[in-house]
Structure formats: C-alpha cells, structure tokens
Amino acid sequence: MNRPSTELHATIFGRVQGVGFRYFVLDQAIGLGLTGWTRNLPDGSVEVLAQGGQEGLRSLLASLHRGPTGGRVDRVDSQLREPTEACSSFRITR
C-alpha cells in the first residue's frame, strides 16, 4: 500500500455531537478518496484524522468549517503533517 503524502488532524468545536457530524465527515472523506477516522471526544468536540493528497484534505477542511445542517461549527483547530499511522479506509471510531 502506498503511504499518503499528507495527513490532516483536526478538532472541531461547537454543536458537533448529536447532529450527524461524524457521518457528514465520513461521507465527505469517502467522496474525496481519503482514508482515516473520526470520533467524538468527551469534551463535546469531534476529532478527525484524514490522509490523502493535499487538494482532497483542503476540501475536507473547508467542509469541516461548514459542517452539516443542524450543526454549528465555532472553531476548527487543524494541522497538516506527515502521516502518523497507516489507514486503509475511512471509518467512525469510538
């Protein structure tokens, strides 16, 4: 398996739990051909780790700032970096 060139790590704050945010991320990431995962955090935020090309990751990041209907994004903390783990698909984790 080829390692992706770039990884996006993001934490999204706002009304992002209980509004389908992780499923929104899953749909966006799969549509962009990205691998990785998303999960709820105990503080009410959502964490995303996505891997792939920079163009796809930047598109996903723009979607994270927008969020799904019914949600409200107050802040997105993000960084692009070298991949930290190997992901073969995109999934929702606990």
Secondary structure as UniProt FT lines:
FT   STRAND          6..15
FT   HELIX           21..31
FT   TURN            32..33
FT   STRAND          35..40
FT   TURN            42..43
FT   STRAND          46..52
FT   HELIX           54..66
FT   TURN            69..70
FT   STRAND          72..81
FT   STRAND          90..92
//
